[in-house]
Amino acid sequence: MSDLQQLISHAESLLQRLEGLLPSAPAEPDWSAHAYRWRRQQRCGQLQAVAQPHRITLADLRDVDEQKALLVRNTRQFLQSLPANNVLLTGARGTGKSSLVKALLTEFAAEGLRLVEVDKSDLTDLPDITELLRNRPERFVIFCDDLSFDADEPGYKALKAALDGSIASAADNMLVYATSNRRHLMPEFMAENLESDEIRPGETSEEKISLSERFGLWLPFYPFDQEAYLDIVRHWLRGFGITRLTPQARRAALQFAIQRGSRSGRVAWQFARDWAGQQALK
């Protein structure tokens, strides 16, 4: 009898250790939030509410009026349960691609829009995310920022299937908005234009563009010229209480852009913070 009790005790001890290794059941998401991140913990994905989302407005985004109008129109269609497209925003760095998606939340959260940020490494969880959101009354934009892939990455095929190609139907209350510096989301090489031993080399090129073609709306972003850059500088300076771009500030803004090697909206915002801080110190 003592041997049996000892065996039971060992078994209970083993079960306790195993329970510590097993992932706990994910907590119910806080559905009152407006923004979320998908996070993996203990090999289990979970929708985590973002307590303080980045609050930028559509009015803060300058000199991208055409892209802004198209994205807002597509989002309004989505919010009204009308046909709408997944969106790929591509082009020059620092031109407002990510900020434009974030500004949609500020504009439309009261109308039921919710933003879910998913890292590239977690795109394989898209089927789980879809099933979690499918029956919710809110309208969810899955936000994938700064995407680029190699052909053998698992997230590449997972995103393709989620956009168009899975046996399961897409959720009516979910769209994917992705940003990338690459139009086709994958690197392209000069060698691909040369002769190769592949029997059908054109199929390699087709594979490279097959993902981006699954986005129904493409929004290209271009580098800003000098006047557009200065216009953005003026806007952000006004936000810091500086109502006039003086000749001294203008020269400093242009020098700041030369040092950074870019006349982008991000650089304009960084200069405005730097300049406003300097003036406050004086």
Secondary structure, 3 states (H helix, E strand, C coil): CHHHHHHHHHHHHHHHHHHHHCCCCCCCCCCCCCEEEEEEECCEEEEEECCCCCCCCHHHCCCCHHHHHHHHHHHHHHHCCCCCCCEEEEECCCCCHHHHHHHHHHHHHHHCEEEEECCHHHHHHHHHHHHHHCCCCCEEEEEECCCCCCCCCHHHHHHHHHHCCCCCCCCCCEEEEEEECCCCCCCCCHHHHCCCCCCCCHHHHHHHHHCHHHCCEEEEECCCCHHHHHHHHHHHHHHCCCCCCCHHHHHHHHHHHHHHCCCCHHHHHHHHHHHHHHHHHC
